[in-house]
Amino acid sequence: MTYITLFYIIIFIISINFVIDKVLDYLNAKNYDNPVPIELEDVYDDTEYKKSQAYKKTNYKFGLWSSLFSLVLTLGFLFLDGFEYVDNFARSYSENPVIVALIFFGIIMLASDLMSTPFSYYKTFVIEERFGFNKTTKKTFVLDKIKGLIMMAVLGGLILALIIWFYQQTQELFWLYTWGIVTLFTVLMNLFYSKLIVPLFNKQTPLEDGTLRDKISAYASSVGFNLDKIFIIDGSKRSTKANAYFSGFGSEKRVTLYDTLVKDLDEEEIVAVLAHEVGHYKKKHIVFNLLASIALTGVTLYVLSVFISNPLLSNALGVEIPSFHVGLIAFGLLYSPISELTSLVMNQLSCKFEYQADDYAKNTYSAEPLVSSLKKLSKNSLSNLTPHPAYVAMHYSHPTLLERVKNLRK
């Protein structure tokens, strides 16, 4: 195989991924005007349903144009040998492979972020604003961007530097050392994400004493679940949309409730949502997902180690001097179809886990408060009640609202 053949394989993969994604979006959009299922007729009234349809159609058109822009930019960058230009620029500052790679990825990531910022701004301050979701100020938007870039530079740069150093020192065995570093980082993030990262962007406060905390504590005690750390996060700082999540293990486990969730749901519904999250913990879903992520990372790194030394990877992107950092990008593009298939399988497993967590909540607390909470959350986020099955299979990590309601009531 020549590097030119590999180049056109990469172009084909990028193009076919775009086509498949847009076909799925189109099929899903065709379902926007479908009648609401009988089981969900109480989610929207006529006015609200029309608003939800308008919201989905607006996002569909926006997604089409933004992804088309990304496709044209990516293909143009490849055909015009953009990677060769950036690589030469990075090499003009240093001969050290680690420094060259950090400059190279720094330019790529910064340019990518700058290109996507206008779309992010429009999404936040035009679309989300128009439909009443946005609470983000322009100051918060800018600060989030700056903090995100700093985090990417510090954490991403450190991990990248270690990976390339391991490669320089151990060559074909670098994947084992890299796997160890990534595994350690993943575990630490699972344990301390809420303590270390979340406070950079949001304020978290312990849930105050009162009837809600009493009900949560009573439920946790009834299922033998030690839960002392219950926090409220100021999600309303950015959006009216609500959420809740479980994080950590052992003494570090905690439940975080968005203030918008506490506002939108009554106490019985909040406890039902919490029961669902406890179900994930009790059914070992969090541990499984962590181990699956680590295993998939190991497999990917091993495959990378087999191909990364082949100069065809760098040459396929128009870069004459073979290097780890350029080969890494080429590998990522070539590996994307496998990543899509992996995501498809993981989505199916995730949906199965969601059913199990719903069943746990139903059996240890009550089904109806969870049903009503799911309906309220769908209504408040103008969710799609009639998604296309193919779109669901590829993009949904949770069953549809209709499927969850049917499961909870059977």
C-alpha positions as CSV (number, residue, x, y, z in Angstrom):
1,M,0.0,0.0,0.0
2,T,1.3,3.5,-0.9
3,Y,0.8,6.6,1.2
4,I,-1.4,8.0,-1.5
5,T,-3.8,5.1,-1.2
6,L,-3.8,5.5,2.6
7,F,-4.5,9.2,2.1
8,Y,-7.6,8.5,0.1
9,I,-8.8,5.8,2.5
10,I,-8.7,8.5,5.2
11,I,-10.6,10.9,3.0
12,F,-13.2,8.1,2.3
13,I,-13.6,7.4,6.1
14,I,-14.1,11.1,6.9
15,S,-16.6,11.5,4.1
16,I,-18.6,8.3,4.7
17,N,-18.8,9.1,8.5
18,F,-20.3,12.5,7.5
19,V,-22.8,10.9,5.1
20,I,-23.9,8.3,7.6
21,D,-24.3,10.9,10.4
22,K,-26.3,13.2,8.1
23,V,-28.5,10.4,6.9
24,L,-29.3,9.5,10.5
25,D,-30.0,13.1,11.3
26,Y,-32.3,13.3,8.3
27,L,-34.2,10.2,9.3
28,N,-34.6,11.5,12.8
29,A,-35.8,14.9,11.6
30,K,-38.5,13.2,9.5
31,N,-40.0,11.9,12.8
32,Y,-40.2,15.3,14.4
33,D,-43.9,15.7,13.3
34,N,-45.0,12.2,14.2
35,P,-48.0,12.0,16.6
36,V,-47.0,11.8,20.3
37,P,-47.5,8.3,21.7
38,I,-50.5,7.8,24.0
39,E,-48.3,7.1,27.0
40,L,-46.6,10.5,26.6
41,E,-49.6,12.7,25.7
42,D,-49.4,14.4,29.1
43,V,-45.8,15.6,28.5
44,Y,-46.6,18.6,26.2
45,D,-49.7,20.6,25.5
46,D,-50.2,21.8,21.9
47,T,-48.2,25.0,22.4
48,E,-45.3,23.3,24.1
49,Y,-45.2,20.5,21.5
50,K,-44.9,23.1,18.7
51,K,-42.1,24.8,20.6
52,S,-40.3,21.5,21.0
53,Q,-40.6,20.8,17.3
54,A,-39.3,24.2,16.5
55,Y,-36.3,23.7,18.8
56,K,-35.4,20.3,17.3
57,K,-35.7,21.7,13.7
58,T,-33.6,24.7,14.5
59,N,-30.9,22.4,16.0
60,Y,-31.1,20.1,13.1
61,K,-30.4,22.9,10.6
62,F,-27.6,24.3,12.8
63,G,-26.0,20.9,13.2
64,L,-26.1,20.4,9.4
65,W,-24.3,23.7,8.7
66,S,-21.8,23.4,11.5
67,S,-20.8,19.8,10.6
68,L,-20.6,20.7,6.9
69,F,-18.2,23.6,7.8
70,S,-16.1,21.1,9.9
71,L,-16.0,18.6,7.0
72,V,-14.9,21.3,4.4
73,L,-12.3,22.6,6.8
74,T,-10.9,19.1,7.6
75,L,-10.8,18.1,3.9
76,G,-9.3,21.4,2.9
77,F,-6.6,21.1,5.6
78,L,-5.7,17.5,4.3
79,F,-5.6,18.4,0.6
80,L,-3.6,21.5,1.2
81,D,-1.0,19.7,3.4
82,G,-1.9,21.7,6.5
83,F,-0.3,19.1,8.8
84,E,3.0,19.4,7.0
85,Y,2.9,23.2,7.4
86,V,2.2,22.9,11.2
87,D,4.8,20.2,11.6
88,N,7.5,22.3,9.9
89,F,6.5,25.3,12.1
90,A,6.8,23.2,15.2
91,R,10.2,21.8,14.1
92,S,11.5,25.3,13.5
93,Y,11.4,25.9,17.3
94,S,13.0,22.6,18.6
95,E,14.4,19.2,17.6
96,N,13.1,17.6,20.8
97,P,10.3,15.2,19.9
98,V,8.3,16.1,23.0
99,I,8.5,19.8,22.4
100,V,7.7,19.5,18.7
101,A,4.6,17.4,19.5
102,L,3.4,19.8,22.2
103,I,3.7,22.8,19.8
104,F,2.1,20.8,17.0
105,F,-0.9,19.7,19.0
106,G,-1.1,23.0,20.7
107,I,-1.5,24.8,17.4
108,I,-4.0,22.2,16.1
109,M,-6.1,22.2,19.2
110,L,-6.1,26.0,19.6
111,A,-7.0,26.5,15.9
112,S,-9.8,24.0,16.2
113,D,-11.2,25.7,19.3
114,L,-11.1,29.1,17.7
115,M,-12.9,27.8,14.6
116,S,-15.6,26.2,16.7
117,T,-16.1,29.1,19.1
118,P,-18.4,31.1,16.7
119,F,-20.7,28.1,16.4
120,S,-20.6,27.5,20.2
121,Y,-21.4,31.2,20.8
122,Y,-24.4,31.1,18.3
123,K,-25.7,27.9,19.9
124,T,-25.6,29.4,23.3
125,F,-26.6,33.0,22.8
126,V,-28.9,32.6,19.9
127,I,-30.6,29.2,19.8
128,E,-30.6,28.4,23.5
129,E,-31.5,32.0,24.3
130,R,-34.4,32.0,21.8
131,F,-35.9,28.9,23.5
132,G,-35.4,30.1,27.0
133,F,-32.6,27.8,28.1
134,N,-29.6,30.0,28.2
135,K,-28.4,31.5,31.5
136,T,-24.8,31.8,30.6
137,T,-23.4,35.4,30.6
138,K,-20.8,36.4,28.0
139,K,-18.3,36.7,30.9
140,T,-18.9,33.1,32.0
141,F,-18.7,31.9,28.3
142,V,-15.3,33.5,27.9
143,L,-14.0,32.3,31.3
144,D,-15.2,28.7,30.5
145,K,-13.2,28.9,27.3
146,I,-10.1,30.1,29.0
147,K,-10.3,27.6,31.8
148,G,-10.9,24.8,29.3
149,L,-7.9,25.7,27.2
150,I,-5.7,25.9,30.3
151,M,-6.9,22.5,31.5
152,M,-6.3,21.0,28.1
153,A,-2.8,22.5,27.9
154,V,-1.8,21.4,31.4
155,L,-3.5,17.9,31.7
156,G,-3.4,17.1,28.0
157,G,0.1,18.4,27.5
158,L,1.4,16.4,30.5
159,I,-0.2,13.2,29.4
160,L,1.0,13.7,25.8
161,A,4.5,14.5,26.9
162,L,4.6,11.3,29.0
163,I,3.3,9.2,26.1
164,I,5.9,10.5,23.7
165,W,8.7,10.1,26.2
166,F,7.6,6.5,26.9
167,Y,7.7,5.9,23.1
168,Q,11.1,7.4,22.8
169,Q,12.4,5.2,25.6
170,T,10.7,1.9,25.0
171,Q,9.4,2.0,21.4
172,E,7.0,-1.0,20.9
173,L,6.4,-1.4,24.7
174,F,5.3,2.2,25.1
175,W,1.6,1.2,25.0
176,L,1.9,-0.7,28.3
177,Y,3.4,2.4,30.1
178,T,0.9,4.7,28.4
179,W,-2.0,2.3,29.4
180,G,-0.8,2.5,33.0
181,I,-0.7,6.3,33.0
182,V,-4.1,6.6,31.3
183,T,-5.6,4.1,33.7
184,L,-4.2,6.0,36.7
185,F,-5.6,9.2,35.4
186,T,-9.0,7.7,34.6
187,V,-9.3,6.3,38.1
188,L,-8.2,9.5,39.8
189,M,-10.7,11.5,37.7
190,N,-13.5,9.1,38.7
191,L,-12.6,9.5,42.3
192,F,-11.8,13.2,42.5
193,Y,-13.4,14.9,39.5
194,S,-16.1,16.5,41.6
195,K,-13.5,17.8,44.1
196,L,-10.8,18.9,41.7
197,I,-12.4,19.9,38.3
198,V,-16.0,20.8,39.0
199,P,-15.1,23.7,41.4
200,L,-13.2,25.4,38.6
201,F,-16.5,25.8,36.7
202,N,-19.3,25.5,39.3
203,K,-20.1,26.1,42.9
204,Q,-21.1,23.0,44.9
205,T,-22.8,23.3,48.3
206,P,-23.9,20.5,50.6
207,L,-27.7,19.8,50.6
208,E,-29.1,21.7,53.7
209,D,-30.9,19.9,56.5
210,G,-34.6,19.6,55.8
211,T,-37.3,17.3,54.5
212,L,-35.5,16.5,51.2
213,R,-32.3,15.5,52.9
214,D,-34.3,13.5,55.5
215,K,-36.1,11.6,52.7
216,I,-32.9,10.9,50.8
217,S,-31.2,9.7,54.0
218,A,-34.2,7.5,54.9
219,Y,-34.2,5.9,51.4
220,A,-30.4,5.4,51.4
221,S,-30.6,3.8,54.8
222,S,-33.5,1.5,53.7
223,V,-31.3,0.0,50.9
224,G,-28.1,-0.2,53.0
225,F,-26.4,2.6,51.0
226,N,-24.1,4.9,53.0
227,L,-24.6,8.3,51.5
228,D,-23.3,11.4,53.4
229,K,-22.2,13.5,50.5
230,I,-25.1,15.1,48.8
231,F,-24.4,18.3,46.9
232,I,-26.3,21.0,45.0
233,I,-24.5,22.4,42.0
234,D,-25.4,25.8,40.4
235,G,-26.4,24.4,37.0
236,S,-28.7,27.4,36.6
237,K,-25.6,29.5,36.1
238,R,-25.5,28.3,32.5
239,S,-28.8,26.7,31.6
240,T,-32.4,25.9,32.8
241,K,-31.9,22.2,31.9
242,A,-31.7,19.9,34.8
243,N,-29.5,16.9,35.7
244,A,-28.1,14.7,38.5
245,Y,-25.1,12.4,38.6
246,F,-23.3,10.0,40.8
247,S,-19.5,10.0,41.1
248,G,-16.7,8.5,43.1
249,F,-16.2,5.2,45.0
250,G,-16.0,4.2,48.6
251,S,-15.6,7.1,51.0
252,E,-15.5,9.5,47.9
253,K,-18.9,8.6,46.5
254,R,-21.3,11.5,46.2
255,V,-24.5,12.5,44.5
256,T,-24.7,15.9,42.8
257,L,-28.1,17.4,42.1
258,Y,-28.5,20.4,39.8
259,D,-30.3,23.3,41.5
260,T,-32.6,23.3,38.4
261,L,-33.5,19.7,39.2
262,V,-34.4,20.6,42.8
263,K,-36.5,23.5,41.5
264,D,-38.4,21.5,38.8
265,L,-39.1,18.3,40.7
266,D,-41.0,17.6,43.9
267,E,-39.2,15.7,46.7
268,E,-40.7,12.3,45.9
269,E,-39.5,12.7,42.3
270,I,-36.0,13.7,43.4
271,V,-35.7,10.7,45.7
272,A,-36.9,8.5,42.8
273,V,-34.1,10.0,40.6
274,L,-31.6,9.3,43.3
275,A,-32.9,5.7,43.7
276,H,-32.1,5.3,40.0
277,E,-28.6,6.6,40.5
278,V,-28.1,4.3,43.5
279,G,-29.3,1.4,41.3
280,H,-26.3,2.1,39.0
281,Y,-24.0,1.8,42.0
282,K,-25.6,-1.3,43.4
283,K,-25.6,-3.1,40.1
284,K,-21.9,-2.3,39.6
285,H,-22.5,-0.3,36.5
286,I,-20.0,2.3,37.4
287,V,-17.3,-0.2,38.0
288,F,-18.1,-2.1,34.8
289,N,-18.0,1.1,32.7
290,L,-14.7,2.1,34.3
291,L,-13.2,-1.3,33.6
292,A,-14.6,-1.4,30.1
293,S,-13.1,2.0,29.4
294,I,-9.7,0.9,30.7
295,A,-9.9,-2.3,28.6
296,L,-10.8,-0.5,25.4
297,T,-8.1,2.0,26.0
298,G,-5.6,-0.9,26.3
299,V,-6.7,-2.6,23.1
300,T,-6.6,0.7,21.2
301,L,-3.1,1.5,22.5
302,Y,-1.9,-1.9,21.6
303,V,-3.2,-1.6,18.0
304,L,-1.6,1.9,17.9
305,S,1.8,0.4,18.9
306,V,1.6,-2.0,16.0
307,F,1.2,0.7,13.4
308,I,2.6,3.9,14.9
309,S,6.2,3.3,13.7
310,N,5.1,2.9,10.0
311,P,6.1,6.0,8.1
312,L,3.0,5.6,5.8
313,L,0.9,7.1,8.6
314,S,2.8,10.4,8.6
315,N,3.2,10.4,4.8
316,A,-0.5,9.9,4.2
317,L,-1.1,13.3,5.9
318,G,1.5,14.9,3.6
319,V,4.2,15.1,6.3
320,E,7.6,14.0,4.9
321,I,9.4,13.4,8.2
322,P,7.7,10.5,10.0
323,S,6.8,11.3,13.6
324,F,4.8,9.9,16.5
325,H,2.5,12.9,16.8
326,V,1.5,13.0,13.1
327,G,1.1,9.2,13.0
328,L,-1.2,9.5,16.1
329,I,-3.6,11.8,14.1
330,A,-3.6,9.5,11.1
331,F,-4.2,6.5,13.3
332,G,-7.1,8.2,15.0
333,L,-8.7,8.9,11.6
334,L,-8.2,5.4,10.4
335,Y,-9.5,3.9,13.7
336,S,-12.7,5.9,13.8
337,P,-14.9,3.3,12.2
338,I,-13.9,0.8,14.9
339,S,-14.6,3.5,17.5
340,E,-18.1,3.9,16.0
341,L,-18.8,0.2,16.3
342,T,-17.5,0.2,19.8
343,S,-19.7,3.1,20.7
344,L,-22.7,1.3,19.2
345,V,-22.0,-1.8,21.4
346,M,-21.5,0.4,24.5
347,N,-24.7,2.3,23.8
348,Q,-26.6,-1.0,23.9
349,L,-25.0,-2.0,27.1
350,S,-25.7,1.5,28.6
351,C,-29.4,1.2,27.7
352,K,-29.5,-2.2,29.4
353,F,-28.0,-0.7,32.5
354,E,-30.5,2.1,32.5
355,Y,-33.4,-0.4,32.5
356,Q,-31.7,-2.2,35.4
357,A,-31.3,1.1,37.3
358,D,-35.0,2.0,36.6
359,D,-36.1,-1.5,37.8
360,Y,-34.0,-1.0,41.0
361,A,-35.7,2.3,41.7
362,K,-39.1,0.8,41.0
363,N,-38.5,-2.1,43.3
364,T,-36.9,-0.2,46.2
365,Y,-38.9,3.0,46.0
366,S,-41.7,3.7,43.5
367,A,-42.2,3.7,39.8
368,E,-44.6,6.6,39.4
369,P,-42.4,9.4,40.9
370,L,-39.6,8.3,38.5
371,V,-42.0,8.3,35.5
372,S,-43.3,11.8,36.4
373,S,-39.7,13.1,36.9
374,L,-38.6,11.7,33.5
375,K,-41.6,13.3,31.8
376,K,-40.9,16.7,33.5
377,L,-37.2,16.6,32.6
378,S,-38.1,15.8,29.0
379,K,-40.6,18.6,28.8
380,N,-38.3,21.1,30.4
381,S,-35.5,20.3,27.9
382,L,-37.9,20.1,24.9
383,S,-36.8,16.5,24.2
384,N,-37.7,14.5,21.1
385,L,-40.5,12.1,22.0
386,T,-40.4,10.3,18.6
387,P,-36.8,9.7,17.7
388,H,-36.0,7.4,14.7
389,P,-34.8,3.9,15.8
390,A,-31.6,4.0,13.8
391,Y,-30.7,7.4,15.3
392,V,-31.4,6.0,18.8
393,A,-29.2,2.9,18.2
394,M,-26.3,5.1,17.1
395,H,-26.6,8.1,19.4
396,Y,-28.6,7.2,22.5
397,S,-26.9,5.9,25.6
398,H,-30.3,5.8,27.4
399,P,-33.6,4.2,26.2
400,T,-36.2,6.6,24.8
401,L,-38.7,8.2,27.2
402,L,-41.4,6.0,25.8
403,E,-39.4,2.8,26.4
404,R,-38.5,3.7,29.9
405,V,-42.1,4.6,30.8
406,K,-43.4,1.3,29.4
407,N,-40.7,-0.6,31.3
408,L,-41.5,1.2,34.6
409,R,-45.2,0.5,34.3
410,K,-45.1,-3.1,33.2
